[in-house]
Amino acid sequence: MVIGVPKEIKNNENRVALTPAGVAELRKASHTVYVQVNAGEGSGFSDEEYIGAGAIMLPTIEEIYGIAEMIIKVKEPIAQEYPLIKENQLLFTYFHFASSEPLTHAMIERGAVCLAYETVEKTDRSLPLLVPMSEVAGRMAIQEGAKYLEKPSKGRGILLGGVPGVKPAHVLVLGGGIVGAQSARMAAGLGAHVTLMDVSLPRLRYLADVMPANVDTMMSNEYNIREAVKHADLIVGAVLIPGAKAPHLVTRDMLKLMRPGTVLVDVAVDQGGCIETCRPTTHEDPTYIIDDVVHYCVANMPGAVPYTSTVALTNATLPYVMQLANKGWQQACRDNAELKVGLNVVEGKVVYKGVADAWNLPLTAVNEVLQEEVLS
Ligand SMILES: NC(=O)c1ccc[n+]([C@@H]2O[C@H](COP(=O)([O-])OP(=O)(O)OC[C@H]3O[C@@H](n4cnc5c(N)ncnc54)[C@H](O)[C@@H]3O)[C@@H](O)[C@H]2O)c1
């Protein structure tokens, strides 16, 4: 198959959809890979490395879209890319169609095959192409929290791990899923005392088993949170209720209970945030202060560490890319139910219920689309 990797042109996006290692794997399976000049620059991969791995470099995005049967990307196409997309061209990337009606209509009109990273789903309902970014954000929450706890950043002036003879900081993590577990482990590794809360007892049992000794697990409820915020130095918001806005677990009045210089990192900001006073911020201006409490609420945390994020993402996407390249999208989706639920818009038809519901569009059964392909 002929595969194209354009340079991401969305503002501040430094990730790239394929590393030189990925190019080498595809070349080994006799596929042709075109990479746009400088596509890997933001993630620290040079054109020479891509060439060394067997890629052919093309100078413009138009040439990449023009030649490729499958485009692999990171972010959804933006308006200036719409006209470049060809009928029947396979696009494998994050789309988040339910949050953009213009994108949905544009992809229907272009007649492309849109396979969305975010809806590829395993049989245990986990989302393998979202997990890596949650892992990055969870670990980063502690790194950022530690930084903003320093006095020049308006924090309490406390070192997470303390030193011999000085108590470590106390980290409260709300939500013990992917983000929360990574945060707790990272904070514990630095020597902090960690309290990890979740509403799921089976999840708490599991976490209590696997977490280091300096992590306590606790049921998440208003009473426990109200008590815990009083002596927390760093609070990480990491809850998710699938398909819903995050609940406000830390309410505005609780800020008054916190000590001045406490740091809040609300990773769940992309779902509205689980801290009532959270509003989205950017890497350029990541924090603001309310009632002497530092708020860090960056909605795309992994964007600050593009090398790690690119490698983590492509580790997860490459096995699917290989299946799509080896078999073509129809056969790959027939053979692998995980990929099949990734199909969102196929040659003008919406085949994913969440997208059809979001924009009141007719839904075509995905089996029908694949069946049509079998017959044609
Ligand atoms: N800001 C960023 O850059 C960034 C990056 C990645 C993920 N995220 C966001 O981080 C959030 C967490 O993602 P995840 O992958 O860890 O999700 P996850 O589904 O793995 O974990 C969510 C956890 O929250 C728990 N939960 C639900 N209600 C709760 C409550 N009331 N109190 C305590 N825990 C509760 C669930 O039981 C679950 O264990 C999501 O909103 C996700 O979109 C943000």
The ligand as an SDF file (V2000), in Angstrom:
LIG
                    3D

 44 48  0  0  0  0  0  0  0  0999 V2000
   -5.6150   17.3030   29.8350 N   0  0  0  0  0  0  0  0  0  0  0  0
   -5.0710   16.3900   29.0350 C   0  0  0  0  0  0  0  0  0  0  0  0
   -4.1490   16.6650   28.2830 O   0  0  0  0  0  0  0  0  0  0  0  0
   -5.5830   14.9820   29.0720 C   0  0  0  0  0  0  0  0  0  0  0  0
   -4.8450   13.9360   28.4900 C   0  0  0  0  0  0  0  0  0  0  0  0
   -5.3230   12.6340   28.6030 C   0  0  0  0  0  0  0  0  0  0  0  0
   -6.5400   12.3940   29.2800 C   0  0  0  0  0  0  0  0  0  0  0  0
   -7.2400   13.4480   29.8010 N   0  0  0  0  0  0  0  0  0  0  0  0
   -8.5050   13.2670   30.5640 C   0  0  0  0  0  0  0  0  0  0  0  0
   -8.2280   12.7140   31.8420 O   0  0  0  0  0  0  0  0  0  0  0  0
   -9.4350   12.1360   32.3430 C   0  0  0  0  0  0  0  0  0  0  0  0
   -9.1430   10.7540   32.9320 C   0  0  0  0  0  0  0  0  0  0  0  0
   -8.8000    9.8790   31.8670 O   0  0  0  0  0  0  0  0  0  0  0  0
   -8.4700    8.3250   32.1270 P   0  0  0  0  0  0  0  0  0  0  0  0
   -7.9090    7.8070   30.8630 O   0  0  0  0  0  0  0  0  0  0  0  0
   -7.7150    8.1670   33.3700 O   0  0  0  0  0  0  0  0  0  0  0  0
   -9.9390    7.7340   32.3590 O   0  0  0  0  0  0  0  0  0  0  0  0
  -10.2890    6.3230   33.0250 P   0  0  0  0  0  0  0  0  0  0  0  0
  -11.6490    5.9600   32.5220 O   0  0  0  0  0  0  0  0  0  0  0  0
   -9.1680    5.3680   32.8650 O   0  0  0  0  0  0  0  0  0  0  0  0
  -10.3740    6.6560   34.5940 O   0  0  0  0  0  0  0  0  0  0  0  0
  -11.3760    7.4540   35.1570 C   0  0  0  0  0  0  0  0  0  0  0  0
  -11.5670    6.9980   36.5910 C   0  0  0  0  0  0  0  0  0  0  0  0
  -12.4360    7.9480   37.2310 O   0  0  0  0  0  0  0  0  0  0  0  0
  -13.1670    7.1970   38.1920 C   0  0  0  0  0  0  0  0  0  0  0  0
  -14.2890    8.0040   38.6800 N   0  0  0  0  0  0  0  0  0  0  0  0
  -15.4940    8.2320   38.1220 C   0  0  0  0  0  0  0  0  0  0  0  0
  -16.2240    9.0140   38.9340 N   0  0  0  0  0  0  0  0  0  0  0  0
  -15.4410    9.2930   40.0210 C   0  0  0  0  0  0  0  0  0  0  0  0
  -15.6430   10.0530   41.2110 C   0  0  0  0  0  0  0  0  0  0  0  0
  -16.7800   10.6780   41.4530 N   0  0  0  0  0  0  0  0  0  0  0  0
  -14.6120   10.1090   42.0930 N   0  0  0  0  0  0  0  0  0  0  0  0
  -13.4490    9.4750   41.8740 C   0  0  0  0  0  0  0  0  0  0  0  0
  -13.2170    8.7390   40.7740 N   0  0  0  0  0  0  0  0  0  0  0  0
  -14.2040    8.6620   39.8630 C   0  0  0  0  0  0  0  0  0  0  0  0
  -13.5700    5.9400   37.4320 C   0  0  0  0  0  0  0  0  0  0  0  0
  -13.9860    4.9020   38.3130 O   0  0  0  0  0  0  0  0  0  0  0  0
  -12.2460    5.6130   36.7220 C   0  0  0  0  0  0  0  0  0  0  0  0
  -11.4390    4.7360   37.4680 O   0  0  0  0  0  0  0  0  0  0  0  0
  -10.3940   12.1320   31.1620 C   0  0  0  0  0  0  0  0  0  0  0  0
  -11.2720   13.2330   31.2840 O   0  0  0  0  0  0  0  0  0  0  0  0
   -9.4960   12.3150   29.9670 C   0  0  0  0  0  0  0  0  0  0  0  0
  -10.1780   12.8880   28.8660 O   0  0  0  0  0  0  0  0  0  0  0  0
   -6.7950   14.7310   29.6990 C   0  0  0  0  0  0  0  0  0  0  0  0
  1  2  1  0
  2  3  2  0
  2  4  1  0
  4  5  1  0
  4 44  2  0
  5  6  2  0
  6  7  1  0
  7  8  2  0
  8  9  1  0
  8 44  1  0
  9 10  1  0
  9 42  1  0
 10 11  1  0
 11 12  1  0
 11 40  1  0
 12 13  1  0
 13 14  1  0
 14 15  2  0
 14 16  1  0
 14 17  1  0
 17 18  1  0
 18 19  2  0
 18 20  1  0
 18 21  1  0
 21 22  1  0
 22 23  1  0
 23 24  1  0
 23 38  1  0
 24 25  1  0
 25 26  1  0
 25 36  1  0
 26 27  1  0
 26 35  1  0
 27 28  2  0
 28 29  1  0
 29 30  1  0
 29 35  2  0
 30 31  1  0
 30 32  2  0
 32 33  1  0
 33 34  2  0
 34 35  1  0
 36 37  1  0
 36 38  1  0
 38 39  1  0
 40 41  1  0
 40 42  1  0
 42 43  1  0
M  CHG  2   8   1  16  -1
M  END
$$$$
